[in-house]
């Protein structure tokens, strides 16, 4: 749906994009990774009221599979206070199978040889408020969106 | 642009560890900049302060404190915050008001004091400058975010760690000739390569230090100061741009779109091409950031800034000197003082005050300052009268 075909009158805001807390609740308790797909095709898992790429409001919520490939990563030896007991660990940027990119941390990666760009990873629910990934041993099956 | 605006005076303290508070250091460099300009504090019409992490000193609203210390308590002030680009954002505000005819003279003060914090606390403060729930909660630190840029850049373009090291060695050499610099000694490539790993592939000597520091600028309307005491910097462009805040939501991990946009706007405003820039100060919070900045602004094709740096093209006596001050890497990075201090370096170069670090040509210079991982960027271009 494009802006041109949108009905007149006050727009309906994206269904669940209202609160950052809902994303965090999803990671921790619902075991749901919230994603939004814009009318332009942009996929994001970051809170917002409009698409950051095209500015339109037609954001459709869907559950991300959390599966994808590593686009870039770093093994951090000097953490911030919330990860002080977890270092070293990897901070990863993951190209999702559905499109879009997500960032997260991987406690299992403790040295640069433990991971490579292009490796398959998947989201795993975590006790921490952010997004956590683990290695995905299953082969990539879902076709790219 | 309605009328010509100049940077008429500029001053910086020695970056590193300040004994005094931010407000004291800010007032001191402000007075020095005003005196350099050859004007009086009462000539100032507005003070734009940058002090992003002032709360770490348990002090907000530092503008009136500085103005009171300068004997001009009636002068209005405000704090401008744009993370590491706070004082270039403050300069932009001063420029807009002066060029637009709303002020004849404005003061820009950038100041930061973080040395009272331990590394863990300082790293955590810096993480606040990223998207806290969507980046920092996901494990990112500032070195970590730039490390992923480096990882992607190395993978795509074959950028090598010796090329990152060349940025560090060059900037430390320049800083060793700069009395304002945090680090005063050159380093060798071996020192760089053997330094501890912070966030792969970035080592300690890829990272700028946590510095204290203060820098100030006086911006005036040219028509009001027909006989300047200094060689003023003509502000030929003052451009800012933004981009998608979260790095993971940007299409290309090897580029900061805000730098590209701000540079394009600045080149258009100044009516110059990248090839006409004699030297520049760029935002090298990490070595990879200097390479990406040079590519984003169009000085080198994608993936080629590393080789150019290793060949010495960006050395102080090279074809295109980059960061003759030592940059954030070695002059230091007192967050909110950094953008103004880049302009202090250009002012000193234009006024023959750079001593042994003088660059060969000083007709047109550029300053590039980034907020966070490029969600904000400023590009200023300066020329001569």
Interface residues (C-beta under 8 A of the other chain):
Chain A: X20 X23 X24 X44 X45 X46 X47 X52 X53 X71 X72 X73 X74 X75 X76 X77 X78 X79 X80 X81 X82 X83 X84 X86 X89 X90 X91 X92 X93 X100 X101 X102 X103 X104 X105 X112 X117 X128 X129 X130 X131
Chain B: X119 X120 X121 X123 X124 X127 X131 X133 X134 X135 X136 X137 X138 X139 X140 X141 X143 X144 X145 X147 X148 X149 X150 X151 X152 X155 X196 X197 X198 X199 X200 X201 X202 X244 X246 X247 X248 X249 X253
